C-alpha cells in the first residue's frame, strides 16, 4: 500500500518525527511518499530513515524547492 506525507511546511527536527510517526502506522512492505523542502529536511529525512532501518527507494526533485522521497517500511 502506498501512503503520502507532505512535510514541506515543517522544519527539522519535526520533519523526521512526522515521517517516523507515519511509518509506525504502516505495514511492513508499504511505501511512503514524503514531500519535503530542500536543505535540512532533504539531507536529514533520507539519512535518518536509512539509519532507522527503512529502505530509501528514491529521492527526486519535484519542482521549485520541493523534493519527493520514497521510503519502504
C-alpha positions in Angstrom: 0.0 0.0 0.0 1.2 3.5 -0.8 1.0 6.3 1.7 1.7 10.0 1.3 3.0 12.7 3.7 3.5 16.4 2.9 6.1 18.0 5.3 7.0 20.9 3.1 5.9 23.3 5.8 7.7 21.5 8.6 11.2 22.3 10.0 13.8 20.0 11.5 13.6 18.1 13.7 9.8 17.7 13.1 10.4 16.6 9.6 11.7 13.2 10.6 9.5 13.0 13.7 6.4 13.3 11.4 7.9 10.8 8.9 8.7 8.3 11.6 5.2 8.5 13.2 3.7 7.9 9.8 6.0 4.9 9.1 5.0 3.5 12.5 1.3 3.3 11.4 2.2 1.4 8.2 2.5 -2.3 7.5 5.9 -3.9 6.6 6.4 -3.6 2.8 4.2 -0.5 2.4 5.8 2.6 0.8 5.7 6.2 2.0 6.0 9.1 -0.4 7.3 12.1 1.5 7.1 15.6 0.0 9.7 17.9 1.6 11.8 21.0 1.1 15.4 21.2 0.1 18.0 21.9 2.7 18.0 20.3 6.1 14.8 18.2 5.5 16.2 16.8 2.3 19.5 16.0 3.9 18.1 14.6 7.2 15.0 12.6 6.3 16.6 10.1 3.8 19.7 9.6 6.0 17.6 9.2 9.2 15.2 6.7 7.5 18.2 4.6 6.4 19.8 4.7 9.8 16.5 3.5 11.4 16.4 0.5 9.0 14.0 1.7 6.4 14.8 1.4 2.7 15.0 4.7 0.8 13.9 3.8 -2.8 14.2 7.2 -4.4 15.0 10.9 -3.9 13.8 13.1 -6.7 13.2 16.8 -7.4 9.5 17.7 -8.0 9.5 21.5 -8.6 11.0 24.6 -7.1 12.3 23.7 -3.6 10.1 20.6 -3.3 11.5 17.1 -3.4 10.0 13.6 -3.1 11.5 10.8 -1.0 10.1 7.3 -1.4 10.6 5.1 1.7 9.7 1.4 2.1 9.0 0.1 5.6 
